Amino acid sequence: MLSEALVTVAAAGGTAVVQAAGTDAWTGLRERVARWFGRGDEARERAELERLDRTAGVLAAADSGSGPRSGPGSGDAARVRDRQEGAWQSRFESLLEDLPAEEREPVAEELRALVKEFETPVEAGAGAGGQVSGKVFRGPTAFQAGDNNQQENRFGGQ
């Protein structure tokens, strides 16, 4: 079983794959992810490149409306993106789980660096306004962004 930190980095990897598909960052991320999975095995790297290309094709079809109820604003396109993120998260988790314990953290650090390199840059000054981009939350989540945040919770008839 993976630690929460390793599951988190695997989730970030899945999100990075889906967000980069169809963008200018895709080629670089695609090659780096395939190399990360290949771990020096050229045949496995080629197989990962093919798998990444299939993912990009599925996402492009969902976003363009090629499916019966797809399109950029459709719930089906969002579901396809969620499924692809989950599938890639599972793949990242599986590789990390299969590694000897002493190799997990260094390999996870490689994945962290890869994800960080391809993160969507926040526009200059956007951090002060609390703008958040590229995050996926599954399940109950509390999230705050920005400077000098204040939170007020009221329950019942108050």
N, C-alpha and C positions, 0 to 999 in steps of 0.2 A: 504494500500500500504506500502511496506517495504522500509526502508531507503536503500541508496546505500551500506552502510556498511553491512547490513543484507543480501542483495542480494549477496554481495561479499563472505560472509562466507558460504552462501548456495551453491554458485558455487564451492568454495573450497571443500565443503563436497562432491559434485557430482564428482569432479575430484579425490578426495581421494579414493572414492569407486571404481571407474573404474581402477585407477592405482594400487590399492592393490590386485584386483582380480587376482588370479593365482600366487601370490607371497607368501613368507613366512609370510608377515605381514597380510595376508587376515584373518586368524582365529581371531586374536585379534581385528582388525578393524571391522570385521563382527559382533562380539559380542557387541562391544562398540556402534556401530551404531544402532543395534537392541535395546539395552538398552536405548539409547538416544531417539529413536522414541517411545518406549514402555512407558516411563515415569512412570514406576511402574506397568503397566498392563501386566501381563505375557502372556495373549492371544495375545495381540498386538505385544509383543516382538517376540513370535513364528512366527506370520505372517510376521514380518519384516525379520526374519532369512530366511524364505522360499523365500521371494522376493529377498533378497540378493543372495541366492543360485541360483535362476533363472538368475539373472544378471550375476553371475560368469559363469554359463553354456553358456549363449548367447555369452559372450565375448570369452570364450575358443573355442567355435565352430567357431566364426569369425576369431580368430587368427590362428586356426589350419587348416583352409581351408575347413571346413565341408560344407560350403555353396557353391553355384555354382561358384561364383567368389570371394571367400574369401581367406584369407591367410595373413600372417604377413605383407607383403608389399602391399597388395591390397588396393585400395580406398574403397572397401566395408567394410573391417575390420575397417578402420578409421571412416567411417560413422557410423558403429555400435557403436564404442566407443563414438563418439560424441553424438549419440542419447541417449545412456545410461547415459552419464554425464548430459545431459540436463534433462532427466527424473528424476534422483536423485536430481539435483538442484531444480527442481520443487517440489519434495516431501519435501525437507528441507524447501523451501520457504513456502509451504502450512502449515507445522506444525508451523513455526514461525508466520505466519499471523493469525492462529487460536488462538494463545495465547493472553491472556489479555496483554495490552500494558506494564504494569509494570513487566511482566514475560519475555518479549521478550529478553531483553539484557542479563539477567543472563543465559537464555537457549542458546542464541547465543554464549555466552562466553564458555559454556560447549562444544559447537560444535567447536569453535576456538581451544580450548585446545586439543580436540580429533584429529582434523586435524593436528595440530602441532606435536602431539605425533607420528603420522604415516607418516609424511613428509619424502620423500626420502632424506637421509642425503647427503650433498655435501661432496665429497672426500676432505681429508685434503689438503689445499692449493688451491683448485679449485676456491674458491671465488675470489682470486686475479686475476685469469685468465678470469673472467667474465663468467664462465660456468653457465648456467641456466638449470634447469631440472624441469619437472612436472608442467608447466604452460600452460593454455589454454586461448587463446584470441579469442573472438568472436566479429567481427566488426573491425572498424578502431582502430589501436593501435600503439602507439609510445613506444618503449622499449629500455632501455639502461642498460648494466650491466658491472661491472668491475670497476677498479680504474682509476682515472684520464682520464675519458672519454672525447673525443672531437668529436663534431658533426659539419659537414659542409654540408649545403644544397645549391645546385645550381639549379636555374631554368632557363629555356630557353637556349639561346646559349652562356652562360657564360663559 
